[in-house]
Amino acid sequence: MNTNLHPVVFLFDVDNTLLDNDRVTADLKRHLEREVGPDRAQQYWAIFEQLRAELGYADYLGALQRYRTANPHDPRLLIVSRFLVNYPFANRLFPNALDVVERAQQWGPAVILSDGDVVFQPRKVERSGLLEAVAGNALIYVHKEQELEDVEQRFPAEHYVLVDDKLRILAAVKQSWGARVTTVFPKQGHYAHDPKILAAYPPGDLQIERIGDLLAYDPPALLAANRAAREKRLTGESRTK
């Protein structure tokens, strides 16, 4: 375990934070319909959603395995699996995503903090160029918001900056780490624009339209956003009493 206490550590989510996973999914949908037809493509996505409900994360290859159980003699499965494994994820990075990671490393370690399976998600991180960009600092859990103690042991820091498109994750980490974390909410991807989600969770300490906007912020500015959000919360709480 790392015993060096860093002044700040930057934690970056992958899907719809650094990488446009909505476009990856759209590409896969088109590929499936072309290779196996609309009916069987729909069957795959039904399995996919069922598996996501069970696991709590997206498991594209796991869904394909279950699809094979239902369709054991479909030779087109190999074509679909090759599409997933060899997908050019580097082409789906958001503009300036690598620049943001590089700039963060001026002040402290940049770490990938993601949910996912043990095969496809690491493959995505590697093939996108993100693993190299963070110098191999990648943590992939089943439920990352439940693994903060392990994150602290591996990357101890006085302060953390968490960048994630899911307000649920930002809220959970803020509840655990409090003022020790600045939560950054890039409003990218379908989760970031879901009215029900926006209504259910508080906003991040800092909201940005796209990941590249983070280039305009240095650690003092991020800490200022943290303090401003905390003061706003305290003011709101005092008014409700």
C-alpha positions in Angstrom: 0.0 0.0 0.0 1.1 3.6 -0.7 2.1 5.4 2.5 2.9 8.8 1.0 0.3 11.4 1.9 -0.4 13.5 -1.2 -1.8 17.0 -0.9 -4.4 16.1 -3.5 -5.4 13.1 -5.5 -7.7 13.3 -8.5 -10.2 10.4 -9.0 -11.7 10.1 -12.5 -14.7 8.0 -13.5 -14.5 6.6 -17.0 -17.9 6.0 -18.6 -19.5 9.3 -19.7 -16.9 11.2 -17.7 -13.7 10.8 -19.7 -15.2 8.5 -22.4 -18.4 8.9 -24.3 -20.0 5.5 -23.4 -23.4 6.5 -24.8 -21.8 6.5 -28.2 -20.2 3.1 -27.6 -23.6 1.7 -26.6 -25.2 3.2 -29.7 -22.5 1.7 -31.9 -23.0 -1.7 -30.3 -26.8 -1.4 -30.8 -26.3 -0.8 -34.6 -23.8 -3.6 -34.8 -26.1 -6.1 -33.1 -29.1 -5.3 -35.2 -27.0 -5.7 -38.3 -25.4 -9.0 -37.3 -28.2 -10.8 -35.4 -31.3 -8.9 -36.4 -33.7 -6.6 -34.4 -35.5 -9.4 -32.5 -32.3 -11.0 -31.2 -30.7 -7.6 -30.6 -33.7 -6.8 -28.4 -33.2 -10.1 -26.6 -29.6 -9.2 -25.9 -30.5 -5.8 -24.4 -33.2 -7.4 -22.2 -30.5 -9.8 -20.8 -28.1 -6.9 -20.4 -30.6 -4.8 -18.4 -31.5 -7.9 -16.2 -27.8 -8.5 -15.5 -27.2 -4.8 -14.7 -30.0 -4.9 -12.2 -28.4 -8.0 -10.6 -24.8 -6.8 -10.5 -25.2 -3.0 -10.2 -22.9 -2.3 -13.2 -23.0 -2.8 -17.0 -21.6 -6.2 -18.1 -21.6 -6.3 -21.9 -19.6 -9.6 -22.1 -21.6 -11.2 -19.3 -24.8 -10.4 -21.2 -23.3 -11.9 -24.3 -22.5 -15.1 -22.4 -26.1 -15.4 -21.2 -27.3 -14.6 -24.7 -25.2 -17.5 -26.0 -26.9 -19.8 -23.5 -30.2 -19.0 -25.1 -28.8 -19.1 -28.7 -26.0 -21.7 -28.5 -25.8 -22.3 -32.3 -25.7 -18.7 -33.5 -22.3 -18.4 -35.3 -22.6 -14.6 -35.4 -21.8 -14.4 -31.6 -18.1 -14.5 -32.5 -18.5 -11.4 -34.7 -20.2 -9.6 -31.9 -17.6 -10.6 -29.3 -14.8 -9.4 -31.6 -16.6 -6.1 -32.0 -16.6 -5.6 -28.2 -13.1 -6.8 -27.5 -11.5 -4.8 -30.4 -13.6 -1.7 -30.1 -11.5 1.5 -30.8 -12.3 3.2 -27.4 -9.6 5.8 -28.0 -11.9 7.3 -30.6 -14.6 7.8 -28.0 -12.7 9.9 -25.5 -14.3 13.3 -24.9 -12.5 16.3 -26.3 -9.6 17.4 -23.9 -10.1 14.3 -21.6 -6.4 13.4 -21.8 -5.4 17.1 -21.4 -7.5 17.2 -18.2 -5.8 14.1 -16.8 -2.4 15.4 -17.7 -3.0 18.8 -16.1 -4.3 17.2 -12.9 -1.0 15.4 -12.6 0.8 18.7 -12.1 -0.6 18.7 -8.5 -1.1 15.1 -7.6 -1.8 11.5 -8.8 -4.6 11.0 -11.3 -6.4 7.8 -10.7 -9.1 6.0 -12.7 -11.9 5.1 -10.2 -14.5 3.0 -12.0 -17.2 0.3 -11.6 -17.3 -2.8 -13.9 -16.4 -6.4 -14.6 -12.9 -7.7 -14.4 -12.3 -8.2 -18.2 -14.2 -5.7 -20.4 -13.8 -2.6 -18.2 -10.0 -3.0 -17.8 -9.8 -3.6 -21.5 -11.7 -0.4 -22.1 -9.4 1.6 -19.8 -6.3 0.2 -21.6 -7.5 0.5 -25.2 -8.7 4.0 -24.7 -5.3 5.2 -23.6 -6.5 6.1 -20.1 -4.4 3.5 -18.4 -1.2 4.9 -19.8 -2.4 8.5 -19.1 -2.8 7.8 -15.4 0.5 5.8 -15.3 -1.3 2.6 -14.4 -3.3 4.1 -11.5 -6.6 2.4 -12.1 -9.1 1.0 -9.6 -12.1 -0.9 -10.8 -14.6 -2.2 -8.2 -18.0 -3.7 -8.2 -19.4 -0.7 -6.2 -16.7 1.9 -5.9 -18.6 4.1 -3.4 -18.3 1.2 -1.0 -14.5 0.9 -1.4 -13.4 4.3 -0.2 -11.3 2.8 2.6 -9.3 0.8 0.0 -8.9 3.9 -2.1 -7.5 5.8 0.8 -5.0 3.1 1.6 -3.8 2.9 -2.0 -3.8 6.7 -2.6 -3.7 8.5 0.8 -4.3 12.2 0.5 -5.2 15.3 2.4 -7.9 16.1 -0.2 -9.6 14.3 -3.0 -11.2 15.6 -6.2 -13.8 13.2 -7.6 -15.0 13.7 -11.2 -18.1 11.6 -12.0 -21.2 11.9 -14.2 -23.4 10.1 -11.6 -24.8 12.3 -8.9 -25.6 9.2 -6.8 -21.8 8.4 -6.6 -20.9 12.0 -5.9 -23.5 12.2 -3.1 -22.3 8.8 -1.5 -18.7 9.8 -1.5 -19.4 13.3 -0.2 -21.4 11.7 2.7 -18.4 9.5 3.5 -15.5 12.0 3.0 -17.3 15.3 3.7 -15.1 18.4 3.2 -12.1 16.2 2.3 -13.5 15.7 -1.2 -14.4 18.2 -3.9 -17.1 16.6 -6.1 -17.1 17.6 -9.8 -20.2 16.9 -11.9 -19.6 16.9 -15.7 -23.1 17.1 -17.2 -22.4 14.5 -19.9 -24.3 11.3 -20.8 -27.8 10.2 -20.1 -27.5 9.9 -16.4 -26.5 13.5 -16.1 -29.6 14.7 -17.8 -32.2 12.4 -16.2 -34.8 14.6 -14.4 -35.5 12.0 -11.8 -31.8 11.7 -10.9 -31.3 15.4 -10.9 -34.2 15.8 -8.5 -33.1 12.9 -6.2 -29.6 14.0 -5.4 -27.8 17.2 -4.5 -25.5 18.8 -7.1 -21.8 18.4 -7.0 -19.6 21.0 -5.5 -18.7 22.1 -9.0 -20.8 21.6 -12.1 -19.3 21.8 -15.5 -20.8 21.3 -19.0 -18.0 19.1 -20.3 -14.9 17.4 -19.0 -12.7 19.9 -20.9 -14.0 22.7 -18.8 -12.0 21.4 -15.9 -8.9 22.8 -17.6 -9.9 26.2 -16.2 -9.6 25.1 -12.6 -6.6 24.6 -10.4 -6.6 23.2 -6.8 -7.3 26.6 -5.1 -10.3 27.1 -7.4 -11.5 23.6 -6.7 -11.2 24.1 -2.9 -13.0 27.4 -3.2 -15.9 25.6 -5.0 -15.9 23.0 -2.2 -16.1 25.8 0.5 -18.8 27.6 -1.4 -20.9 24.5 -1.8 -20.5 23.7 1.9 -21.5 27.2 2.9 -24.6 26.9 0.6 -25.6 23.6 2.2 -25.2 25.0 5.7 -27.2 28.1 4.9 -30.0 25.9 3.4 -30.0 23.7 6.5 -30.2 26.6 8.9 -33.2 28.0 7.0 -35.1 24.8 7.2 -34.7 24.6 11.0 
